[in-house]
Amino acid sequence: MTAIVANSRQERWWNSRTAHRFMNHHLALLGMVMIAVLTLACVLGPYLLPYDSLYIDLRARFAPPFTGHHYMGTDPLGRDLAARLFMAGRVSLLVGFSAMLLSTLIGTLVGVLAGYRGGWIGTTLMRTVDGFLSFPSIFLVLALAAALKPSPMMITVVIAATSWMEVARIVEAEVRSLREREFVQAGRMLGLSGTHIMFREILPNAIGPIIVAATLTVARAILMEAYISFLGYGIQPPLPSWGNMLNGAQQYLGSAPWLAIIPGAAITIAVTSFNFIGDGLRDAFDVRGDHN
């Protein structure tokens, strides 16, 4: 019986077959390369450019891309667009990853508890999830953002508070399918506590779907931050984000379209890349792929 419990831990969530399926997903690999390049640019870019994101050159207002040292042009105040794009990327990516971590943590805790305990505890938790899902998330996000003081931390909490429900549903379904497996029954007969079984035996075997959900949550969080900031309720100037860069560019779409195209392209690349990675991970963790 002890061997059954031990064997459950030997079912690695990432093995050679999983890695092989992921490596054969070309769009997922492309997404990883694009995210790596984008992240590296946002981290190192501001140090390599001749201007910082707050430097104002009124003589260079509305300079188009590839003008002098302004490789992506300038904004209405003469600030270097490349420097602002990379600094904005730091903010947007940080909010995206932080919101993903927080929402995944909340959703996993709720899903594991609901899936393993079942009964009135599981029913209450999942009806709470359904209640949150019944509200259009964008309205809930905007209501919370309007009621709280805008800051990167606040936006992170707001996005996480409206994103954990999908993770909870995925984890609850996975845990419910695992709780009657032999290694769980063996753990109960050995006298292991419910907490030990939930987090040491069941959760490691449900990690694949959680990673897939977390990856897709990053894309959703980046898009949500951009949407909130575009509407003026998110990250506030002079701190740049991709969303508030779009907000500032909307009145110049005809005269200086690069002000909107460049941050819009960055959002598109980031969101598409994370979606590609999520699709690749979903295919990699799909055990049915072994039989194709």
C-alpha positions in Angstrom: 0.0 0.0 0.0 2.9 2.3 0.8 4.2 1.5 -2.7 1.0 2.7 -4.2 1.3 6.1 -2.5 5.0 6.3 -3.4 4.2 5.5 -7.0 1.8 8.4 -7.2 4.7 10.8 -6.6 6.7 9.1 -9.4 4.1 10.3 -12.0 6.0 13.3 -13.0 4.0 16.2 -14.5 6.9 16.8 -17.0 8.5 13.8 -18.6 10.2 12.9 -21.9 6.9 12.3 -23.7 5.4 15.6 -22.4 8.6 17.5 -23.5 8.5 15.8 -26.9 4.9 16.8 -27.5 5.6 20.4 -26.5 8.8 20.6 -28.6 6.8 19.5 -31.6 4.3 22.3 -31.1 6.0 24.9 -33.3 3.7 27.8 -32.4 4.4 27.2 -28.7 8.1 27.3 -29.3 7.6 30.5 -31.4 5.6 31.9 -28.4 8.4 31.1 -26.0 11.0 32.8 -28.2 8.8 35.9 -28.6 8.2 36.2 -24.9 11.9 35.7 -24.2 12.8 38.5 -26.7 10.1 40.8 -25.4 11.0 40.3 -21.7 14.7 40.7 -22.5 14.0 43.9 -24.4 11.9 45.3 -21.5 14.5 44.4 -18.9 17.6 45.6 -20.8 16.2 48.0 -23.4 15.9 51.1 -21.1 19.6 50.8 -20.2 20.7 50.6 -23.9 18.8 53.6 -25.2 20.2 57.2 -25.2 17.0 58.6 -23.5 15.0 57.5 -20.5 11.2 57.2 -20.5 10.8 60.6 -18.8 13.2 62.7 -20.8 11.3 65.5 -22.7 12.6 67.0 -25.9 10.0 69.5 -27.1 11.9 70.1 -30.3 11.4 66.4 -31.2 7.7 66.2 -30.6 5.8 63.7 -32.9 9.1 62.5 -34.5 8.3 59.5 -36.7 10.2 56.1 -36.1 13.8 56.0 -37.1 14.4 59.7 -36.6 17.9 60.2 -35.2 18.3 58.3 -32.0 14.5 57.9 -31.6 14.2 54.5 -33.1 10.4 54.2 -32.6 9.7 58.0 -32.7 8.5 60.2 -30.0 5.2 61.1 -28.3 3.3 64.5 -28.0 5.7 65.6 -25.3 8.9 64.6 -27.2 9.5 61.5 -25.0 11.3 58.6 -26.6 8.7 56.0 -27.5 11.1 53.0 -27.4 12.1 53.9 -23.8 8.5 54.3 -22.8 7.5 51.1 -24.5 10.1 49.1 -22.7 9.3 50.6 -19.3 5.6 50.1 -20.0 6.4 46.5 -20.8 8.0 46.0 -17.4 4.8 47.3 -15.7 2.4 45.3 -17.9 4.3 42.1 -17.7 4.8 42.4 -14.0 1.1 43.0 -13.5 0.3 40.1 -15.8 2.7 37.6 -14.0 1.7 38.9 -10.5 -2.0 38.6 -11.2 -1.5 35.1 -12.6 0.4 34.0 -9.5 -2.2 35.4 -7.1 -5.3 34.2 -9.1 -3.7 30.7 -9.5 -3.0 30.5 -5.8 -6.6 31.4 -4.9 -8.1 29.3 -7.6 -6.0 26.3 -6.7 -6.8 26.5 -3.0 -10.5 26.8 -3.6 -10.5 24.0 -6.3 -8.5 21.5 -4.2 -10.7 22.1 -1.2 -13.9 21.9 -3.1 -12.9 18.9 -5.2 -11.5 16.8 -2.3 -14.0 17.6 0.4 -17.1 17.6 -1.7 -20.4 17.7 0.2 -21.7 21.0 1.4 -18.2 22.5 1.5 -17.6 21.7 -2.2 -21.1 22.8 -3.2 -20.8 26.1 -1.3 -17.4 26.9 -2.8 -18.5 26.1 -6.3 -21.7 28.0 -6.1 -19.6 31.0 -5.0 -17.5 30.5 -8.0 -20.6 30.3 -10.2 -21.9 33.5 -8.5 -18.7 35.4 -9.4 -18.8 34.0 -13.0 -22.4 35.2 -13.4 -21.2 38.8 -13.4 -19.5 40.1 -16.6 -15.9 40.3 -15.5 -15.1 43.5 -17.2 -17.8 45.4 -15.3 -16.6 43.9 -12.1 -13.0 44.9 -12.9 -14.0 48.5 -13.8 -16.1 48.8 -10.7 -13.3 47.7 -8.4 -10.7 49.8 -10.3 -12.9 52.9 -10.1 -13.4 52.4 -6.3 -9.7 51.9 -5.5 -6.7 54.1 -5.8 -4.9 53.3 -9.1 -1.5 51.6 -8.7 0.2 48.5 -10.2 -0.5 46.6 -7.0 -4.1 47.6 -7.0 -4.5 46.6 -10.6 -2.9 43.3 -9.9 -5.3 42.5 -7.0 -8.3 43.6 -9.1 -7.4 41.4 -12.0 -6.6 38.4 -9.7 -9.9 38.9 -7.9 -11.8 38.5 -11.2 -9.6 35.7 -12.7 -9.3 32.9 -10.1 -12.7 31.4 -10.8 -11.7 29.6 -14.0 -8.7 28.1 -12.3 -10.9 26.9 -9.4 -13.2 25.2 -11.8 -10.4 23.4 -13.6 -8.7 22.3 -10.4 -12.0 21.2 -8.8 -12.8 18.9 -11.7 -9.3 17.5 -11.8 -9.2 16.8 -8.1 -12.7 15.3 -8.1 -11.4 12.8 -10.8 -8.3 12.0 -8.7 -9.8 11.6 -5.2 -11.0 8.1 -5.7 -7.8 6.8 -7.3 -5.9 4.0 -5.6 -3.1 6.1 -4.2 -5.6 8.4 -2.5 -7.5 5.5 -1.0 -4.2 4.0 0.2 -3.2 7.3 1.8 -6.5 7.4 3.7 -6.0 3.8 4.9 -2.5 4.7 6.1 -4.0 7.5 8.2 -2.6 10.4 6.3 -4.3 13.7 7.0 -6.7 15.3 4.5 -4.3 18.2 4.1 -1.4 15.9 3.3 -3.4 14.0 0.8 -4.7 17.1 -0.9 -1.4 19.0 -1.2 1.2 16.2 -1.2 -0.6 13.4 -3.2 -3.4 14.9 -5.3 -2.1 18.4 -6.2 1.2 17.2 -7.8 -0.9 15.0 -10.1 -3.1 17.9 -11.1 -0.3 20.3 -11.8 -0.5 20.0 -15.6 -3.9 21.6 -16.0 -3.0 24.3 -13.5 0.1 25.3 -15.5 -2.0 25.5 -18.6 -4.6 27.7 -16.9 -1.9 29.9 -15.4 -0.2 30.5 -18.7 -3.5 31.6 -20.3 -4.2 33.7 -17.3 -1.1 35.8 -17.9 -2.4 36.7 -21.4 -5.8 37.6 -20.0 -4.2 39.7 -17.2 -2.1 41.6 -19.7 -5.1 42.3 -21.9 -7.2 43.3 -18.9 -4.6 45.7 -17.6 -4.3 47.3 -21.0 -8.1 47.6 -21.2 -8.4 49.2 -17.7 -5.5 51.6 -18.3 -6.9 52.5 -21.8 -10.1 53.6 -20.1 -8.2 55.7 -17.6 -8.8 53.5 -14.4 -5.5 51.7 -14.4 -1.9 52.6 -14.4 -1.6 56.4 -14.2 0.9 58.7 -16.1 3.7 59.5 -15.9 4.3 55.7 -15.1 3.8 54.1 -18.5 1.9 51.0 -19.4 0.9 49.6 -22.8 -2.7 50.5 -21.9 -2.2 54.1 -21.0 0.1 54.6 -24.0 -2.9 53.6 -26.2 -5.1 55.9 -24.2 -2.7 58.8 -24.9 -2.5 57.9 -28.6 -6.2 57.7 -29.5 -6.5 61.4 -30.5 -3.5 61.2 -32.8 -4.5 58.2 -34.8 -4.6 60.2 -38.0 -1.5 62.4 -37.5 0.8 60.1 -35.6 -0.5 56.5 -36.0 2.8 54.9 -34.7 1.8 56.1 -31.2 -1.0 53.5 -31.1 0.5 50.9 -33.5 3.7 50.3 -31.5 2.1 49.6 -28.0 -0.8 47.8 -29.7 1.7 45.5 -31.4 3.4 44.8 -28.1 0.2 43.8 -26.5 -0.7 41.6 -29.5 2.6 39.9 -29.4 2.5 39.2 -25.7 -1.0 38.0 -25.6 -0.7 35.8 -28.7 2.6 34.3 -27.5 1.2 33.3 -24.1 -1.8 31.8 -25.9 0.5 29.8 -28.2 2.4 28.6 -25.1 -0.8 27.6 -23.4 -2.1 25.7 -26.4 1.3 23.9 -26.6 1.2 23.0 -22.9 -2.4 21.8 -23.2 -1.4 19.5 -26.1 1.7 18.3 -24.2 -0.2 17.4 -21.1 -3.0 15.6 -23.0 -2.2 12.0 -22.4 -4.4 11.0 -25.3 -1.6 12.3 -27.5 0.4 9.1 -26.6 -2.2 7.0 -28.5 -2.2 9.1 -31.7 
